[in-house]
Amino acid sequence: MGTLACHFAPPLAILPIARFAGSISSPARTALARELYTARLARKDCISEFAQCYHFEFVLDELESFPYASGQFVSAVADDANGKQQTRAYSIASAANGNRFELCVNRVEEGFFSNHLADLPDLPIGATIQIHGPHGHFILHEPITDSILAATGTGIAPMRAFLQWLFPENGPDRSGGKEIWLVYGTRHESDIYYHEEFEALARRKPNFHYLTTLSRALESWSGLRGYVQDHVARIIEERAARLGLPLPQPAPDPTLLAAELQFDIYAYICGLNEMVSSVRERLSAFGWHKKQIVFERYD
């Protein structure tokens, strides 16, 4: 997993220097100001052998609850072999659930923290890590509107958290009946994380639409092919045609303040920079306002 940046406040999947609310703070200064929590590993699953992607569930035994907004991240802290403190930030892959949180992490060659988490001898069940958070501004706009969630790779983590919050298994539906699309792109079929979970959600909720697309699909693949930005563009074109809306869409009233702007659809984008930039360019070509486009990138 690479460096992650947020449209509102650029850090997020792995970032040693982070910007929050317009100010920059170093890890050393940040550690002094932020309370560290002990997170106990309760579960670890390899969800893709090919991509060496792992799903983790942690418990904060010292807390009764760990409230956060879906889409936020935690920063993990540990000393490396040379005694130097390392800090990495990971988007939370679950909606708030008591004192628990979940992560989705790719094992990266020579990546200190990803290897520390993924290698069983280093972090067996019951082992602990130090974290601080939650942090970040990659969150859903409320009231909820029609929304396009676009992700590649482990950029699916905050999208999973969004969907768990919107469509909880035990609780009221928070989507308000709005149309929610998840467009998830990877290279290979083996890299599709949480596939069965999202398929089950699409069967359960008719206003949730799950689209997976592969850029290097085998001949046996019967699903979508190509890149995320192409399928996002198709969704926008079909929605506009169905609702009788013009494309490009008209610009907002220039006399309105930023806080007064209201839109009937937003896009939330998380993944590698090339995909994020391509989706943003497509949306801008459709006349989308920059406030409608919320994004993180991690390279």
Protein Blocks (a to p, Z undefined) as FASTA:
>chain_A
ZZdddfklccfjbcfbdceehiacdfklmmmmpccdddddfbdcdfbfklopacdddddf
kbmbdcddehiacddddddfkopacddddddfbdcehjaccddddddehilklmmmmmmk
lmgghiacddeddedjbdcdddddddddddehjllmmmmmmmmmmmgfbdcdfklopacd
dddddfbfklpghklmmmmmmmmmmkbccddddfbbcfklmbdedjfklmmmmmmmmmmm
mnopacddddddfkbcfklpccfbdcdddddfklmmmmmmmmmmnopafklpccdddZZ
